[in-house]
Amino acid sequence: MNTMAATSAIDRQTAEVRVQLASVTDPELDESVTELGFITHVEVDAEGRVQIGFRLPTYWCAANFAFLMADDMRVAVAGLPWVTKVTIGLGEHMYADEINCGVAAGRSFQDTFGAEASGELEDIRQTFMVKAFQRRQEALLTSLLEHGLEPELLVRMSVAELAGLPDDSANRRFVERYLERRFVVGSRADGTARANEAAFVDSKGALLDADGLGVYLRALRRVGVNAEFNGALCRGLLAARYGDADADAAAPQVEIKPVHFVPVSDWKRGIGLAQSGSTAESV
């Protein structure tokens, strides 16, 4: 392969890696690591080896979140057929060495941190997948109601009917994002069986009630507001730390304290509030 062809192939492969990385989300914010500005570099060589550098807003960002993102990046990129090796490099973080070595060796979070770890990552992943389901559902239902669909119709709508809404609908992006998370809760069926199930259920998989839809959505909005605040704070801290010219302006003025590990129980309480429709403030 001549030099020009080799360069073209590497450029194409680098673009493929970035597409895969765009599918990886910050577990708390439900936003792509690429859109958040966490990826610092992607390098691909002629042997199919990939090196990915990433950063986080603070030196003390939760280790379990950081490990989860690093491992998700590794898995997403390793799925490309031409990739022979993936190296993830988290920089400027208090647990960077442990995370980078653990991910490189294919170890679990528990094996990497031993007694310091507060549980395996699957509990954390599931908790935040449910929160993402709630946020995306609230955004979609709100949009559909604003476009004139009646609550009685929405609570009876099937997954197939939701997916079949017109492609030119202003709701299309909301629909696509919601369907990516619809089966985080509820039935374990697949294929045709899934298509016939209710499009909208709560976080326990129960059908929604048309008369109570407004109260239900107000409870879900608390989950979204919390995540939106954290997202703005995250971008502000990242900009302040690294001086990104295109980052958003001032971050909210709040006291920042180190958090090494975030217990799953703290986040499950927020899901419970939305499930019950409580008027208490979300975490």
C-alpha positions in Angstrom: 0.0 0.0 0.0 1.5 3.4 -1.0 1.8 6.2 1.5 -1.2 8.1 0.2 -3.5 5.1 0.4 -2.2 4.2 3.8 -3.0 7.7 5.1 -6.4 7.6 3.6 -7.1 4.3 5.2 -6.0 5.5 8.6 -8.1 8.7 8.3 -11.1 6.6 7.5 -10.5 4.3 10.4 -10.0 7.2 12.7 -13.4 8.6 11.7 -14.9 5.1 12.4 -13.4 5.2 15.9 -14.9 8.6 16.6 -18.3 7.4 15.5 -18.0 4.5 18.0 -16.9 6.9 20.7 -19.9 9.1 20.1 -22.1 6.2 21.2 -20.5 6.1 24.6 -22.2 8.4 27.2 -21.3 9.8 30.5 -23.5 7.6 32.8 -24.7 10.5 34.9 -25.4 13.0 32.2 -26.6 10.7 29.4 -24.5 12.8 26.9 -21.9 11.6 24.5 -18.3 11.7 25.7 -17.4 13.3 22.4 -20.0 16.1 22.7 -18.9 16.7 26.3 -15.3 17.3 25.1 -13.8 14.4 27.1 -11.9 12.9 24.1 -8.4 14.5 23.7 -7.0 12.4 20.9 -7.5 9.4 18.7 -4.5 7.7 17.0 -4.7 4.7 14.7 -1.7 2.9 13.2 -1.3 0.6 10.2 -1.6 -2.5 12.4 -5.0 -1.6 13.6 -3.9 -0.5 17.0 -6.0 2.4 18.5 -5.0 4.8 21.2 -7.6 7.0 22.8 -6.9 9.8 25.3 -9.6 11.3 27.5 -10.0 13.8 30.3 -12.6 14.7 32.9 -13.6 18.0 34.4 -11.8 17.5 37.7 -8.9 15.6 39.2 -11.4 13.8 41.6 -14.3 12.9 39.3 -15.9 9.7 40.6 -13.7 6.7 39.9 -16.5 4.3 39.2 -17.9 6.7 36.5 -14.5 7.2 35.0 -13.9 3.4 34.9 -17.3 2.8 33.3 -16.6 5.3 30.5 -13.1 4.0 29.9 -14.3 0.4 29.6 -17.3 1.4 27.5 -14.9 3.2 25.1 -12.7 0.1 24.9 -15.6 -2.2 24.2 -17.2 0.1 21.6 -14.0 0.6 19.6 -12.9 -3.1 19.9 -16.1 -4.0 18.1 -14.7 -2.6 14.8 -13.5 -5.6 12.7 -10.1 -4.2 11.8 -9.1 -3.2 15.4 -6.4 -5.4 16.9 -5.8 -3.5 20.2 -7.4 -0.6 22.1 -5.5 1.4 24.6 -7.4 3.9 26.8 -5.5 6.7 28.5 -7.3 8.7 31.2 -5.1 11.7 32.0 -4.8 14.0 35.0 -7.0 12.1 37.4 -6.3 10.9 40.9 -7.0 7.3 39.8 -5.7 7.4 36.3 -3.0 4.8 36.8 -5.4 2.3 38.4 -8.1 2.8 35.8 -5.8 2.7 32.8 -4.1 -0.5 34.0 -7.3 -2.1 35.0 -9.0 -1.5 31.7 -5.9 -2.5 29.7 -5.8 -5.8 31.6 -9.5 -6.5 31.2 -10.1 -6.5 34.9 -13.4 -5.6 36.5 -13.9 -2.5 38.6 -14.0 -4.6 41.7 -10.8 -6.4 40.9 -9.1 -3.1 40.0 -9.9 -1.3 43.2 -10.4 -4.2 45.6 -11.9 -3.2 49.0 -12.1 0.4 48.0 -14.7 -0.3 45.4 -18.4 0.3 46.3 -19.8 -2.5 44.2 -19.6 -3.7 40.6 -20.4 -1.4 37.7 -23.5 -3.2 36.4 -25.6 -1.8 39.3 -24.4 1.7 38.5 -24.9 1.2 34.7 -28.5 0.0 35.3 -29.3 2.8 37.7 -28.2 5.5 35.2 -29.8 3.7 32.2 -33.1 4.0 34.1 -32.5 7.7 34.7 -31.7 8.2 31.0 -35.0 6.3 30.2 -36.9 8.7 32.4 -35.3 11.8 31.0 -35.8 10.8 27.4 -39.4 9.7 28.1 -40.2 13.0 29.7 -38.8 14.9 26.7 -40.7 12.8 24.2 -44.0 12.8 26.0 -43.8 16.6 26.5 -43.1 17.1 22.8 -45.9 14.8 21.7 -48.4 16.6 24.0 -47.3 20.0 22.7 -47.9 18.7 19.1 -51.5 17.8 20.0 -51.5 14.1 20.8 -53.9 13.3 23.6 -52.9 11.6 26.8 -55.4 8.8 26.2 -53.8 8.1 22.9 -50.3 8.2 24.2 -50.8 5.7 27.1 -52.4 3.2 24.6 -49.7 3.6 21.9 -47.6 0.6 21.1 -43.8 0.6 20.4 -44.6 0.0 16.7 -47.0 2.9 16.5 -44.5 5.2 18.2 -41.7 4.1 15.8 -44.1 4.6 12.9 -44.7 8.3 13.5 -43.9 10.3 10.3 -40.2 10.7 9.5 -40.7 14.4 9.0 -42.2 14.9 12.5 -40.4 17.3 14.8 -40.5 14.5 17.3 -38.3 12.1 15.3 -35.1 12.7 17.2 -36.9 12.4 20.5 -38.5 9.1 19.3 -35.2 7.6 18.2 -33.5 8.5 21.5 -36.3 7.2 23.6 -36.5 3.9 21.8 -32.8 3.4 22.5 -33.7 3.2 26.2 -37.3 1.9 26.1 -36.4 -1.7 27.1 -34.1 -0.8 29.9 -37.3 -1.4 32.0 -40.2 -3.7 31.6 -40.4 -6.8 29.3 -37.5 -8.9 28.3 -39.2 -9.9 25.1 -37.7 -9.0 21.7 -38.6 -8.6 18.0 -42.3 -8.7 17.2 -43.3 -9.1 20.8 -41.5 -5.9 21.7 -43.1 -4.0 18.9 -46.6 -4.8 20.2 -45.8 -3.7 23.8 -46.8 -0.3 25.3 -44.6 2.5 24.2 -44.8 4.3 27.5 -44.4 2.6 30.9 -42.9 3.8 34.2 -39.6 2.8 35.6 -41.1 -0.4 37.0 -42.6 -1.4 33.7 -46.2 -0.5 34.7 -48.6 1.2 32.2 -49.1 5.0 32.6 -52.5 6.5 33.5 -53.8 9.3 31.2 -55.4 11.2 34.1 -52.2 11.2 36.1 -49.8 12.0 33.2 -49.3 15.6 34.2 -48.2 14.7 37.7 -46.0 11.9 36.4 -44.2 14.2 34.0 -43.6 16.9 36.7 -41.9 14.2 38.8 -39.7 13.1 35.8 -38.7 16.7 35.1 -36.9 16.8 38.5 -34.6 14.0 37.2 -33.9 16.1 34.1 -33.3 19.4 35.9 -30.7 17.7 38.1 -28.9 16.2 35.1 -29.0 19.5 33.2 -27.5 21.4 36.1 -24.7 18.7 36.4 -24.1 18.9 32.7 -23.7 22.7 32.8 -21.4 22.4 35.8 -19.4 19.7 34.1 -18.8 21.8 31.0 -17.9 24.9 33.1 -15.4 22.9 35.2 -13.9 21.4 32.0 -13.5 24.8 30.4 -12.0 26.3 33.6 -9.5 23.5 33.9 -8.4 23.3 30.3 -9.3 26.7 28.9 -11.4 25.4 26.0 -12.3 28.4 23.8 -15.6 27.0 22.7 -16.8 25.9 26.1 -19.9 27.5 27.7 -19.4 30.5 29.9 -19.5 30.6 33.7 -20.4 27.5 35.6 -22.8 27.7 38.5 -21.2 28.9 41.7 -21.4 25.9 44.0 -19.0 24.3 46.5 -17.1 21.4 44.8 -16.0 18.6 47.0 -13.9 15.5 46.1 -16.0 12.4 45.4 -14.0 9.2 44.9 -16.8 6.7 44.6 -20.5 7.4 44.2 -22.8 4.9 46.0 -25.5 3.4 43.8 -28.1 3.9 46.6 -27.8 7.7 46.3 -29.0 7.6 42.7 -31.6 4.9 43.1 -33.4 7.3 45.5 -33.9 9.8 42.7 -35.5 7.1 40.5 -37.9 6.2 43.4 -39.1 9.8 43.7 -40.0 10.0 40.0 -41.7 6.5 40.3 -43.8 7.6 43.2 -44.6 11.1 41.9 -43.2 12.6 45.1 -42.9 16.4 45.4 -39.7 16.1 47.3 -36.6 17.5 45.6 -34.7 15.0 43.5 -31.1 14.2 44.3 
